[in-house]
Amino acid sequence: MDPELLQLLVTRAMPFGKYQGRLIADLPGPYLAWFARKGFPPGELGRLLALMHELDHNGLASLLAPLRKPPGKPPAPR
């Protein structure tokens, strides 16, 4: 499995549709399953959606947690 593709799952947003703007790693399983049934889009987006579907379907989505950026920290008090 390509680590660069895994990193893209937690940084690339869905470019269209109902979940436009949501990270691919955060797309709901039923939405990914719909693409699996109907066909993934061509190119990199399709490969990322297919990979996320495999991770989600096999209960491995939690493997992406260490790759996520931590939420922004508030500025330190002076």
C-alpha positions as a Markdown table, in Angstrom:
| # | Residue | x | y | z |
|---|---|---|---|---|
| 1 | Met | 0.0 | 0.0 | 0.0 |
| 2 | Asp | 1.4 | 3.4 | -1.0 |
| 3 | Pro | 1.9 | 5.7 | 2.0 |
| 4 | Glu | 1.5 | 8.7 | -0.2 |
| 5 | Leu | -2.0 | 7.5 | -1.1 |
| 6 | Leu | -2.9 | 7.1 | 2.5 |
| 7 | Gln | -1.7 | 10.6 | 3.3 |
| 8 | Leu | -3.9 | 11.9 | 0.4 |
| 9 | Leu | -7.0 | 10.3 | 2.0 |
| 10 | Val | -6.6 | 12.6 | 5.0 |
| 11 | Thr | -5.8 | 15.7 | 3.1 |
| 12 | Arg | -7.8 | 15.6 | -0.2 |
| 13 | Ala | -11.4 | 16.8 | -0.1 |
| 14 | Met | -14.2 | 15.4 | -2.2 |
| 15 | Pro | -14.5 | 17.8 | -5.2 |
| 16 | Phe | -18.2 | 17.3 | -6.0 |
| 17 | Gly | -21.5 | 15.9 | -4.9 |
| 18 | Lys | -23.4 | 15.7 | -1.6 |
| 19 | Tyr | -20.2 | 15.5 | 0.4 |
| 20 | Gln | -18.2 | 18.2 | -1.5 |
| 21 | Gly | -15.5 | 19.6 | 0.7 |
| 22 | Arg | -15.4 | 16.7 | 3.1 |
| 23 | Leu | -12.1 | 14.8 | 3.4 |
| 24 | Ile | -12.1 | 11.5 | 1.5 |
| 25 | Ala | -11.2 | 9.8 | 4.8 |
| 26 | Asp | -14.4 | 11.2 | 6.4 |
| 27 | Leu | -16.8 | 10.0 | 3.7 |
| 28 | Pro | -19.6 | 7.7 | 5.0 |
| 29 | Gly | -19.4 | 4.0 | 4.2 |
| 30 | Pro | -22.7 | 3.9 | 2.3 |
| 31 | Tyr | -21.5 | 6.7 | 0.0 |
| 32 | Leu | -18.3 | 4.7 | -0.7 |
| 33 | Ala | -20.3 | 1.5 | -1.2 |
| 34 | Trp | -22.5 | 3.3 | -3.7 |
| 35 | Phe | -19.5 | 4.2 | -5.8 |
| 36 | Ala | -18.3 | 0.6 | -5.5 |
| 37 | Arg | -21.6 | -0.5 | -7.0 |
| 38 | Lys | -22.0 | 2.2 | -9.7 |
| 39 | Gly | -18.3 | 2.7 | -10.6 |
| 40 | Phe | -15.6 | 4.9 | -9.2 |
| 41 | Pro | -14.7 | 8.0 | -11.2 |
| 42 | Pro | -11.6 | 7.8 | -13.4 |
| 43 | Gly | -8.1 | 8.9 | -12.3 |
| 44 | Glu | -6.6 | 9.6 | -8.9 |
| 45 | Leu | -10.0 | 10.4 | -7.3 |
| 46 | Gly | -11.3 | 7.0 | -8.3 |
| 47 | Arg | -8.3 | 5.3 | -6.9 |
| 48 | Leu | -8.5 | 7.2 | -3.6 |
| 49 | Leu | -12.3 | 6.4 | -3.3 |
| 50 | Ala | -11.6 | 2.7 | -4.0 |
| 51 | Leu | -8.8 | 2.6 | -1.4 |
| 52 | Met | -11.0 | 4.4 | 1.2 |
| 53 | His | -13.9 | 1.9 | 0.4 |
| 54 | Glu | -11.5 | -1.0 | 1.0 |
| 55 | Leu | -10.3 | 0.4 | 4.3 |
| 56 | Asp | -13.8 | 1.3 | 5.5 |
| 57 | His | -15.3 | -2.1 | 4.4 |
| 58 | Asn | -12.6 | -4.0 | 6.2 |
| 59 | Gly | -12.7 | -2.0 | 9.4 |
| 60 | Leu | -9.3 | -0.4 | 8.9 |
| 61 | Ala | -10.2 | 3.3 | 8.6 |
| 62 | Ser | -8.7 | 3.8 | 12.1 |
| 63 | Leu | -5.3 | 3.2 | 10.6 |
| 64 | Leu | -5.5 | 6.7 | 9.1 |
| 65 | Ala | -5.7 | 8.4 | 12.6 |
| 66 | Pro | -1.9 | 8.9 | 13.0 |
| 67 | Leu | -1.8 | 10.6 | 9.6 |
| 68 | Arg | -4.3 | 13.2 | 10.4 |
| 69 | Lys | -3.0 | 16.6 | 11.4 |
| 70 | Pro | -3.8 | 17.5 | 15.0 |
| 71 | Pro | -6.3 | 20.3 | 15.4 |
| 72 | Gly | -4.8 | 23.8 | 15.6 |
| 73 | Lys | -3.6 | 24.7 | 19.1 |
| 74 | Pro | -4.7 | 28.0 | 20.6 |
| 75 | Pro | -1.9 | 30.5 | 21.0 |
| 76 | Ala | 0.1 | 30.2 | 24.1 |
| 77 | Pro | -0.7 | 32.8 | 26.8 |
| 78 | Arg | 2.0 | 35.5 | 27.3 |
